[in-house]
């Protein structure tokens, strides 16, 4: 077992993969940890979206290549149902375009299936804590793809207000949305702009012409 932080309740995980051996393997890895549990497993994107709505897991592990609804569409549907949903892609696909589209769809992290179990456990805990860990390899491959076009209209509004010095609470009041929703958008802005804090996000947005400070 890999020691984790003490939690009042275990991290509830949904696994979506069309291969039973993968689902069973993840259940064994997760089951060896005291601070997490698999609450449901799905063999397709459609089933994954349905089980997400039913169980509202803390973290979803999502394959990409599946019959019917693929993982990218499933991520979008899950994020539409809950903008704060935390999804980790776990796939064999290592193409840059696929990585880019997954992060653009709202994935919090991207892992290949040859990832060590200890790294998977670490990333699950990080994503549950609200962080978006991306490996150096994935970050390097995406660096050339991250530009101003990635930000949605809402994310652009939020980074503009960040540039005015507004807190998440103030942005929430200004836009009429929940503070938790603002926090989720800020996290995605950090990932898309490849930064780690608000000041760097604003600087990157200005540098790339996304916003213009007065």
C-alpha positions as CSV (number, residue, x, y, z in Angstrom):
1,X,0.0,0.0,0.0
2,X,1.2,3.5,-0.8
3,X,0.5,5.8,2.2
4,X,-1.9,8.6,1.5
5,X,-3.4,11.5,3.5
6,X,-6.0,10.7,6.2
7,X,-9.5,11.3,4.8
8,X,-12.9,11.3,6.4
9,X,-14.2,9.2,3.5
10,X,-12.4,7.3,0.8
11,X,-11.9,8.8,-2.7
12,X,-14.8,7.4,-4.8
13,X,-13.6,6.4,-8.3
14,X,-15.5,5.5,-11.5
15,X,-13.5,3.4,-14.0
16,X,-14.5,3.6,-17.7
17,X,-12.8,1.2,-20.0
18,X,-14.1,-1.4,-22.6
19,X,-11.5,-4.0,-21.5
20,X,-12.5,-6.1,-18.5
21,X,-8.9,-6.9,-17.6
22,X,-8.1,-3.2,-17.3
23,X,-11.2,-2.5,-15.1
24,X,-10.2,-5.5,-12.9
25,X,-6.6,-4.4,-12.7
26,X,-7.6,-0.9,-11.6
27,X,-10.0,-2.3,-9.0
28,X,-7.1,-4.3,-7.6
29,X,-4.7,-1.3,-7.5
30,X,-7.3,1.0,-6.0
31,X,-8.5,-1.7,-3.6
32,X,-5.0,-2.0,-2.1
33,X,-5.3,1.6,-0.8
34,X,-7.2,2.6,2.4
35,X,-8.1,6.1,1.1
36,X,-9.9,5.2,-2.2
37,X,-12.5,2.8,-3.6
38,X,-14.0,2.0,-7.0
39,X,-17.7,2.7,-6.7
40,X,-18.6,1.7,-10.3
41,X,-17.1,0.5,-13.6
42,X,-18.3,1.0,-17.1
43,X,-17.5,-0.7,-20.4
44,X,-18.5,2.1,-22.7
45,X,-18.7,5.9,-22.8
46,X,-22.5,5.9,-22.7
47,X,-22.5,3.7,-19.6
48,X,-19.7,5.8,-18.0
49,X,-21.8,9.0,-18.4
50,X,-24.9,7.2,-17.0
51,X,-22.9,5.9,-14.0
52,X,-21.3,9.3,-13.4
53,X,-24.7,10.9,-13.1
54,X,-25.9,8.1,-10.8
55,X,-22.9,7.9,-8.5
56,X,-21.2,11.3,-8.8
57,X,-17.7,9.9,-8.1
58,X,-14.9,12.1,-6.9
59,X,-12.6,11.0,-9.7
60,X,-13.3,9.3,-13.0
61,X,-10.7,7.2,-14.9
62,X,-11.5,7.4,-18.6
63,X,-10.2,5.3,-21.6
64,X,-10.4,7.1,-24.9
65,X,-10.8,4.4,-27.6
66,X,-14.1,2.6,-26.9
67,X,-17.0,1.4,-29.1
68,X,-20.0,3.8,-29.4
69,X,-19.4,7.0,-27.5
70,X,-15.6,7.5,-27.2
71,X,-13.8,8.8,-24.2
72,X,-13.5,12.4,-25.5
73,X,-17.3,12.7,-26.0
74,X,-17.8,11.0,-22.6
75,X,-15.6,13.6,-20.9
76,X,-17.5,16.4,-22.5
77,X,-20.9,14.9,-21.4
78,X,-19.6,14.4,-17.9
79,X,-18.2,18.0,-17.7
80,X,-21.6,19.3,-19.1
81,X,-23.3,17.5,-16.2
82,X,-20.8,18.8,-13.7
83,X,-18.2,21.4,-14.6
84,X,-16.3,20.4,-11.5
85,X,-16.0,16.8,-12.5
86,X,-12.4,15.5,-12.1
87,X,-11.5,13.2,-15.0
88,X,-8.1,11.4,-15.5
89,X,-7.5,10.0,-19.0
90,X,-5.9,6.5,-18.8
91,X,-5.2,5.3,-22.4
92,X,-2.7,3.7,-24.8
93,X,-3.0,6.7,-27.1
94,X,0.1,8.8,-27.1
95,X,-0.6,11.1,-30.1
96,X,-0.2,14.8,-29.4
97,X,-3.5,15.7,-31.1
98,X,-5.4,13.3,-28.9
99,X,-3.7,14.6,-25.7
100,X,-4.5,18.1,-26.7
101,X,-8.2,17.3,-27.4
102,X,-8.5,15.5,-24.1
103,X,-7.2,18.4,-22.1
104,X,-9.3,20.8,-24.1
105,X,-12.4,18.6,-23.3
106,X,-11.7,19.1,-19.6
107,X,-9.5,16.2,-18.4
108,X,-7.5,17.1,-15.3
109,X,-4.6,14.7,-16.2
110,X,-3.5,12.4,-18.9
111,X,-1.8,9.1,-18.3
112,X,-0.7,6.2,-20.5
113,X,-1.6,2.7,-19.5
114,X,2.1,1.8,-19.0
115,X,2.1,4.2,-16.0
116,X,3.3,2.6,-12.8
117,X,0.6,1.9,-10.3
118,X,2.3,4.1,-7.7
119,X,2.1,7.0,-10.2
120,X,-1.6,6.3,-10.9
121,X,-2.3,6.4,-7.2
122,X,-0.4,9.6,-6.8
123,X,-2.3,11.3,-9.7
124,X,-5.7,10.2,-8.3
125,X,-4.9,11.8,-5.0
126,X,-3.6,15.0,-6.7
127,X,-6.6,15.3,-8.9
128,X,-9.0,14.7,-6.0
129,X,-7.2,17.5,-4.1
130,X,-8.0,19.9,-7.0
131,X,-4.7,19.9,-8.7
132,X,-4.1,19.0,-12.4
133,X,-0.8,17.0,-12.5
134,X,0.6,16.5,-16.0
135,X,3.8,14.6,-16.7
136,X,6.8,16.4,-18.1
137,X,6.5,14.4,-21.3
138,X,2.8,15.3,-21.8
139,X,3.5,19.0,-20.9
140,X,6.4,19.1,-23.4
141,X,4.3,17.6,-26.2
142,X,1.4,20.0,-25.6
143,X,3.5,23.1,-25.1
144,X,3.4,24.0,-28.8
145,X,-0.4,23.5,-28.9
146,X,-1.4,25.7,-26.0
147,X,-2.5,29.1,-27.3
148,X,-5.2,31.7,-26.9
149,X,-7.7,29.7,-29.0
150,X,-7.9,27.0,-26.2
151,X,-9.7,29.3,-23.7
152,X,-13.5,29.3,-23.8
153,X,-15.4,32.6,-23.7
154,X,-16.2,32.1,-20.0
155,X,-12.5,31.3,-19.2
156,X,-11.5,34.5,-21.1
157,X,-14.0,36.5,-19.0
158,X,-12.5,35.0,-15.9
159,X,-8.9,35.6,-16.7
160,X,-9.8,39.2,-17.6
161,X,-11.3,39.7,-14.1
162,X,-8.3,38.0,-12.6
163,X,-6.2,40.6,-14.4
164,X,-8.3,43.3,-12.6
165,X,-7.3,41.7,-9.3
166,X,-10.7,40.1,-8.5
167,X,-10.8,37.1,-6.2
168,X,-12.8,34.0,-7.0
169,X,-15.6,35.2,-4.7
170,X,-15.7,38.6,-6.5
171,X,-15.6,36.9,-9.9
172,X,-18.5,34.7,-8.8
173,X,-20.6,37.7,-7.8
174,X,-19.7,39.6,-11.0
175,X,-20.6,36.7,-13.3
176,X,-23.5,35.3,-11.3
177,X,-22.0,31.8,-11.0
178,X,-20.9,29.7,-8.0
179,X,-17.5,30.2,-6.5
180,X,-16.8,26.5,-6.9
181,X,-17.5,26.9,-10.6
182,X,-15.1,29.8,-10.8
183,X,-12.4,27.7,-9.0
184,X,-12.9,24.9,-11.6
185,X,-12.5,27.3,-14.5
186,X,-9.4,28.8,-13.0
187,X,-7.9,25.4,-12.7
188,X,-8.5,24.7,-16.3
189,X,-7.1,28.1,-17.3
190,X,-3.9,27.1,-15.4
191,X,-3.6,23.9,-17.4
192,X,-4.4,25.4,-20.8
193,X,-1.9,28.3,-20.3
194,X,0.7,26.0,-18.7
195,X,1.0,28.1,-15.5
196,X,0.8,27.5,-11.8
197,X,-0.6,30.7,-10.3
198,X,-3.0,33.6,-11.1
199,X,-0.2,36.2,-11.8
200,X,1.4,33.8,-14.4
201,X,-2.0,33.1,-15.9
202,X,-2.7,36.8,-16.4
203,X,0.8,37.4,-17.8
204,X,0.5,34.5,-20.2
205,X,-3.0,35.8,-21.4
206,X,-1.6,39.3,-22.0
207,X,1.5,38.0,-23.8
208,X,-0.7,35.8,-26.1
209,X,-3.1,38.6,-26.8
210,X,-6.1,36.9,-25.1
211,X,-6.7,39.9,-22.9
212,X,-5.5,43.5,-22.8
213,X,-5.1,45.2,-19.4
214,X,-6.0,48.9,-19.2
